[in-house]
Amino acid sequence: MSQKDPVLNNSAPIDWSIIVNSVHGVAYKLWLQKPDSDVWEVLLEGVSTDQIVDSGNFSAEKGTKFSYWLGIGSTQPKSTFRISVVLSQEGKVLENGLMQENGKVNDEGVARRLVIVTFR
């Protein structure tokens, strides 16, 4: 699913959360690419197999690219998943900072998502 570029409110740290709203396991990887750089830096890799929100924070300026990869798994083929990646500052979700990933896993119980957005 195509996502819109999030809009930064100020220079405060950006809080991220991955929320799994279905009974699926999710492996994830987050990256940042600073403006005027060709290098993608790994921010974090993790796995969520429960209903507990995974979260953290990072610093970024306008022009920074943010990317996430989600590997979604289930023992139930063709089951529907609902996952949210949320970016916020100072407790407020950024404009375009709520990124919904909804769909179905395939016949093997797997789906993948790769998204890149640029902070405005």
PEDA-V626147 format. One record per backbone hydrogen bond with DSSP energy under -0.5 kcal/mol. NH is the residue of the N-H (numbers start at 0). CO is the residue of the C=O. If there is no record, write none. Layout:
# PEDA-V626147
nh = {NH	NH}
co = {CO	CO}
This chain:
# PEDA-V626147
nh = {6	7	13	14	14	15	16	17	18	18	19	20	20	23	24	25	26	27	28	29	30	31	32	36	40	40	42	43	45	47	48	53	55	57	62	63	64	65	66	67	68	69	70	71	71	72	73	76	77	78	80	82	83	84	85	85	86	87	88	91	93	94	96	98	98	99	100	101	102	104	105	108	110	112	114	116	118	119}
co = {94	5	57	12	87	55	85	53	16	83	17	18	81	21	72	47	70	45	68	43	66	40	64	33	31	38	29	29	27	25	46	17	15	13	118	60	32	116	30	114	28	112	26	69	110	24	108	74	105	75	102	100	18	98	16	83	96	14	91	88	86	6	93	84	96	97	82	99	80	78	109	105	71	69	67	65	63	5}
